[in-house]
Each structure stands twice: as C-alpha cells, then as structure tokens.
Amino acid sequence: MKVATRLLFAALLWGAGVAQATDTYVLKFATLAPQGSTWMKAFDAWGKALATQSQGRLTVKFYPGGISGDEPDMLRKIRFGQLQGAALSGHGIGEIFPPARILETPFLFNDHAEIDAVRAKIQPVIDAGFRNNQYELVAWMEVGNIHFFSTKPLMHLDELSSRRIWQWQGDRFIDAFFNANGWSPVALPITEVYTGLSTGLVDTVVSTPLASIALQWAGKTPYMSTQPMATGIGAVVVSNKFYASLPADLQALLKSTGAPLSKKLIADTRRDDLKALAVLSKRSQPMAGLQQVDLAEQTALSRKAIKVLEAKGYLFADLDRQVDATLADYRRAKD
C-alpha cells in the first residue's frame, strides 16, 4: 500500500512538472502604430519570432492603431493588468522614466550618429530607470525626425504664439519648451488630432514625416518645415509583474530578442522616415521663411526649458550634464 501511494505521489509530481513546463503566456501589447506601418511590420515579425522560438509558450496579441487608447490609457491598462506591454513614444516614456527624454531636447543633436553615441553612454541609466519604475525595457526605438506641419504658411517661429499648435495632452516635456517660446498650445490626446485638424481646432502640429503619413495628418497640413527640431524617441516595454511571471528561459528569450528588435526598429524608422520626407517634400510646400531656424536662439530656449524641468524633478541634472559631456567628447573626437 505504501509503494502504491509513493508511485501515485510521484506521478502527481511528474504531471505537475509537465504542466508547469508547458504553461503558455500571452503578452497583450498595445501601440498607436497603425496596422501595416513600419513599426507594426517589425512588431509582427518579433511576435512570430517569440512564438516560434518558445514553441508556442510565449505569444503576443497586438492591439495596434490606438484601439487601446492614447499612451496614458495604455499605461493605465497595464497597471490594471488588462495589458502587459506597449510600444511608447516620448510622451509615454515620460510617464515611466522622464529623464530619458533629455534625448528629445530640441536642436541638441546634429545627426543620428551623435544620438547613438550619447544614448549608448546613458543606456544603463535608462534601463535601470525603467526597471525601478515597474517596467522592463525590452527594446529602444525611434519615431523619426520631428518637423513642424501646418495648414498655412509660417514665416517665423514667433508666429506660433498666435497659432493653434497641438500639444500632446499631459506632456510636461514639450509643454516646457512651448512655454519657453511663449506659445499657448491646444492640448489634445493624439487620437483626437486628426479631428482637430479637420475642424480647425488646431492648425499646426509637431510630428515626424512617417507618423504624419501613418496617422493621415499629412493631408491636412500642406506646409512642412525642412529642418527637424529633434528625433522622437520610443520604447518597447513590458510590466515587471508580467516579466517576473515568466519562467527563466522565457525571460531570457524576451530579453534576447530586444537587441535585434531595437536595431531593426531604429534602422527601419530612419530609412522609412527619409522616404516619407521625400514623398511629403513633393506633395507639401515648404514653410515660407522657415527653412532654417535661429539655432542659437532655440538652443538657449531649450536650455531654459531644461533648467525648469530639472528644478521640477522631471529631468535629472546629473544625467543631463553627462549627456552634455558625452556629446562634447564625441564632437571633439570627430573633429
């Protein structure tokens, strides 16, 4: 009788081990990127790779095109367990680890090589910042070079003080720069910008060529600045709670796919953003007098906004000085 009991107990343990080994996990993942866009193509390939390499144990269910709401909505749903991950732009990143947004400072960088050099230096700080705020950073990405798009010609940036320029609702980072310039924006969720342009509620937006086409804003804004003001950042994140629930091998798999996903997202975005810019340059009219901006003036205003954000604790002064030093070192070595 004792032998039979032991055999039964062993069988139960073995069965439980098999069940645990074959547990499946679904990552519910939201993004504003529309289906068929550059970003969704990369995400779809990533989801298929995870499913294949995990033998179906880890799959991704995507919610594209903003069907889960704006980025603050996505983050709220992650906190409530309705989602487990998201692709975020700078606005969403600012809700998790605001200091990372120093990389979006207007007119700070001259080219992508400078951005890459600085980001590589501060990446460990960014990774730790996300982790300490309940998220695992899986991949870094970009959304493209940010330009001004308008429904009517814009001779000088000073004119924006009398324009209805869109500001992403709740975006404290861009709000500081708009305030430094003396602009009074119209705050809207990104999901309402197209309607705002259609009704005249807003007449100017800051966006990337790629996003402007993907979100169908380009058809409403025939005037475009030729000089970008910054490069929009992005991140692929999962909640710490979901990440911790995964077995060690699936955690390793999720993290190992991050580097190639990041590389692909950045390369594809830079390539397709240039293609989109070429398309819009043929369709759009350059803003009269705004082909170039006063860089000295705008750099000074950016510094002013950074100081305000540092004083409020949104940005970290130590990290910002590290960015300045790394950028200066890179430029000296290049010269």
PyMOL commands that set and color helices and strands:
alter all, ss='L'
color gray80, all
select helices_A, chain A and resi 2-21+38-53+71-79+90-96+98-104+112-131+157-162+172-181+190-199+209-214+218-220+240-245+248-256+258-283+295-311+317-334
alter helices_A, ss='H'
color red, helices_A
select strands_A, chain A and resi 25-30+58-63+85-89+135-150+166-168+186-188+204-207+223-224+230-239+285-286
alter strands_A, ss='S'
color yellow, strands_A
deselect
rebuild
show_as cartoon
